[in-house]
């Protein structure tokens, strides 16, 4: 709906704003969620300890969110101004970007309680409620003829705030408001240790994930930014496929202490996702014009670029599978190795393709996705190949 209804310049601004919101959300987390999942897998049945763990994680969010805002806001302002947005639009988009993000990150931390307890209905309720609210708040202005980027951003902000309220009510009966302070102090250094391991790679990976959009925002015009933003909408398939991974598979993987079963689960999950995304890329290759009809006539010329973006989405999603399972077990040491690997892939791609084009941006995503998959897959194989007695990395 947003791709079809927004003018191309507005959708370019929306693409840049959404990319910055995702980065701010990731930087605000910076490994806190990973620590909650991996450490929570060992104490999820102990209410006082689980409450203390959540309390320790929430205590770090304010500082991380503030630091992320200082970095993200100036870059967003600069990119929006370069793409021709007025100062009033820039101010509104920045406000709608920053304000909901602390709530969003807090919701991610609290929702881990639902995941560890496999509360499927509660998780579905959150997703359906927030998606339904966003749909309604996007549709009503459109029907009234108000096709403006601020309305689109407002719909997202409102749904994020509603999600925060709902998740907090859901998990309130499962955790204590005032857990023992000694338990909080026990978990705080463990959470901080995880953040120290993950923060550098988190910041770097966030930049790399949206580098193609930013390069087009710097070198190209609003048309190119809107094109890559529209094509990236097919990543909804990755979100759809990733929901069971994040909500059910990764928490179960975190709880599992049978090392033989860990290997079988990992192999089965990775094989299933590999087949799924290979089939999706093939469908985009064979039926590209059919998919582009959903985007409207403004984007009908992007058939070949659609396939490239689908390949990039698939590689990045397979990396996400390995990474999610690795993080669920606390396999976080050596994350810095991904930085030089991705930098080499990035430099080679930039020297080989025109970065002012949508195709060049798509190839950059492919190379980065492949490099990340090579790294995360190697980490998975290393830990899964070790003898159970030597598997000290299962806990942080």
N, C-alpha and C positions, 0 to 999 in steps of 0.2 A: 504493500500500500504506500509506504513512504517513498519507495523508488519511483512509483508511477505518478504520485500526486505532487511531489515537490519539484519546483524548477531545478535545473541542473546546478546553478550556483548555490541554492539553498541546500541541496543534497550534498554538495561538496563540503559546505560548512558543517552539516550534520555528521558527515564521515569523520572529519577532523575532531569534532567534539566527542564523538563516541570513542574514538581511539584514545583520546586523552583520559576519558572516564575509565576505560579499561585499565590503562596504565596506573592511574591513581589508585584504583581498587587493588591492583596487584602489589604496588609499592606499600600501601597501607597494611597489607597482609604480611608480605616479606618473610614468609616462613612461619608465622604464628599459626596459621591454619594447619600447616604440615605438622607442627609440634602437637597441636591439639589432636590430630588424627592418630599419629604414631604413638604418642604417649597415652592417649585415651584408649587405644586398643588394649592396653594392659590393665586399666583401672575403670573401664566403663561400667562395671557392675558394682563398684564401690562409690556410692553417692557422695560422701564427704570428699573423697580424693578427686573425683571427677569435677565436683563444684570448685575445688581449689585450683584445679588445672585450668578451668574456664576463666576463673577470676584472674589468674596469673596472665593468661593470654589477653584478656580484655584490657588489662592495665597497660599494655604496651601499645595499644592501637592509637591513642591520641597523639603520642609523639611521632609515630610512623606516619600517620595521616598528615600531620602538620608539616613534616619534612617533605613528604610527597607533594603537597600543595605548593610549597615554595619553588619546587622544580618545575611542576607541570604548568602552573598558571602562566608564567611568562612565555613559555613556548607556545601554548595555545593561543594567547593573545597575538603573538607575532605571526603565526600561521594564518589565523583568521583575517588579520589585517592585510596580509600579503594577498589573500584570495578575495579581497574586495568587500569584506563585511563591514558594515557601519559600526561606529563605536557603541551605539545603543544595543545593537545585536550582540556585539562582543561581550558587553557587560552582562547581559541577560544569560547568554550561553555559559559564561564562566560561573555565574552564580548557580545556575541549574546543574552545573557539572560538579562543583565542589561540595555544596551543602549536603546532597544525599549520600556522598561516598562514605562518610564515617558510619552512617546507618547501614549502608550496604556491607561494609567490611564487618561490622559488629554482627550482622545477620549471618554472614558466612561462618563466623566463629560459633555462634549459638546453634546454628543448624547442624553442626557436627554432632551435637547431642542426639538429634533425631537420627542421623546417619548411623552412629554407633549402636543405637538401639533398634535399627532397621524399622523405623516407624514410617512405613511406606505411605499410608494414607495422609499423614501429616505433611510429608514432603510433597505429595501430589497436590494437597490443598494449597500449599504456599505457591507452587508453580502455577496452578490453574487460576488462583485468585489474582496474582500479580499480572499474569499474561492477559487475563480477561479485562482487568482495569486498564492496562496499556492499550488494548484493542479498542475499548469504548472511548477512551480519552483521545485516541488518534482518529477514530471514525467520526465522532460528532463534529469537531471543527471542520473536517473535510466535507461533510454533508452540508455544512453552513457556508462553504466557500472560503474558509480560512486555511489556505495552504501555505503555512509559514514554518520555518525551521524552529522558531521559539515554541510553537505549539507541540511539535514533535518532541522536543527536548523536555517540555513540561510534562508530557505524558509519561516519559521514562522516569523522571524525578518523582512523580506522584506514586508510580508503581513501586519504586524502590523504598519509599517511605512506608507504604502500606505493608510491604514485605517485612520490614523491620518490626513493625508493631505485631504482626501475626506470629512471626517466629518467636518473639519474646514471650508472648502468651503461651505458645505451645510448650516451650521447654521449661517454663517457670515451675511446674510441678515436679520436674526431674532433677533440679539442682537447688542448692541452698543459697539464699541471698547472702549469708554471712558464714562462709566456710572457715575452718580453723586457720588462723594466721600462720601457724608453723607449717602447715601443709602448703599454703600459698608460697611461702618463702622457699619451701623445698622444690617446688616446680618452677619458680621464676628463673633460676639460673639455667635450668634445662631448656626452657623456652628460649631464653636469650642465646644459648649456645646454638640452637637450631637456626635462629635468625642470623647469627654471625656467619654460619655456613652458607645460608641460602641467599642472604640479601644481595651480595655482589652479582650472582648469576640471575637473580630475579630482576634487578634493575637492568642489567644488560639484555636479558631475554625480552623484557618489555619493549625496550628500544628497538630490538631487532624485529619483533613481531609486527611493528607498525612502521618500520623503516621505509617500506615501499610507498606507503601512503604519504609519509612526510617528504620523501624525495620528490614525488609528484607535486606535492604542495609547494615545494621550493622551486623546482625546475619547470613544472608544467602549469597548465591553467586549470580553471574550475571544471572544464569538461573532462579532463583526464582524471582528476581527483574523484569526480562523480562516477566516472566509468569504473574505476577500480573499486570504489565503494559499493556500487551496485553489484558487481560481480562477486564481491566478497560476501554478499547476502546468501550465496549458496552454502556458506559455512553453517547455516541453520541445520544442515544435515549432520554436520559434526556435533553440533549441540544436542541434536536429537539422539544420536548414537552414543554420545558421551554421558547422557543423563544416567543410564544404568551403571556406568562405570563409576561416576562420582558418588551416586546415592547408595548403591548396593554393593558393587564388586569391590571397590577400594576399601570400604569399611570392613567387609568380610575378610579381605586379604590382610588387613591390619590385625584382626582378631585371631587369625589362623596361626597356630604355633606348630603345626605338623609340617615339617620341611618338605617331605615328599609330596604332600598335597599342594604346597606352594608352587612347586615346579609344574605340576599338572594344570593347576588353575591358570598360571601365567601363560603356558603354551596354548591352552584352549582359548583364552581371552584374546591373545594376540592374533592367533590364526583367524578367529571369527571377524575381528575388525579389519584384518588385511583383506579378506575376501569381500567384505562389505564395501570398503573404499575403492578397491579395484573395480568392482561392479559399478560403483557410482561414477568413477572417472570414465569408464567405457560408455555409460549412458550419456554423459555430457558430450562425448565425442560423436556419438551416433545421432543424438537428438538435441543438439545445441539450439537450433532455431526454435524448437518447441519450448525449451526452457526460457529463452529470451523473450518469448511472447508475454511471460509474466511481468517482465520489466517494462514493457511498453516500447513504442517505436523509437524512442530516443537512444535505446541501447541495442537495437537489432543488428548492428554491424560487428558485434563482439564475439562471433562464434568461435574463432580460433583461440582468442584470449580466454574464453569460458573454459575450454578444456585445460589450458595451462593452470588457471586458478584452481580447477578441480583437483589436478595432480598435487598442487601445493597444499591444498586443504587436506588431502589424504595423507601426505607425508607428515605434515604437522600434527594431524590427529593421531597417527600411529606413534609419533614421539610422545604425544600426550598420554597414550595408553601406557607406554613404558614408564614415563615419568610419574604418572599417578600411582602406579603400583610400587615403584621405587620409594616414593615419598611416604606411601602408606606404611612401609616398614622402616622408615627412618634411614634409608640408604642415601645419605646426603653428602658424605665426604667426597671431596674431589670434584665438586660441581664447577669449579673454576676452569676445568679442562675444556668445557664446552665453549668458553670464550674464544681462545685462539682458533679452535676448529671452525667456528662460525665466521670469525673474521677472515680467515683464508677463503672460505666459500664466498663470502660477501665481496671481497676484493676481486676475485676471479670473475664473478658474475658482472660486476660493474664495469670491468674492462672489456667484457665480451658482448654486452648488450646495451642498447640505447635506453638509459634510465629516464628519458623524457617521455617514453611511450608506456602504454598500459601493458604491452607484452613484456617489456623490460622489467617492469615492476612485478609481473607474474613470475618471470624467471628468477628474480631475486627471492621470492617467497619459496619457490621450489628448491633452490640451492640451500637456503637456510633450513627448510624443513628436512631435507635430506641429511644435512650436517648434524642437526639436533637428533634425528633418529639414529644416526650412526653412534653418537655418543651415549644416548640414554639406553639404547639396546645393548651396547657393550657393558654398561654398568649393571644392567639386569643380568646378563649372562655371567658376569664375574661373580655376583653374589649368589646366584642360583647354582653355580657350579661348585661352590665351596662345600666342604663337609659340614654337617650340622653342628658339630662340636666347635668348629672354627667360626661359626656364623655370629660373631659378636656384634655385627652392624645391625642386627635385627632391632636393637634398641639404641637410642641416640646416646 
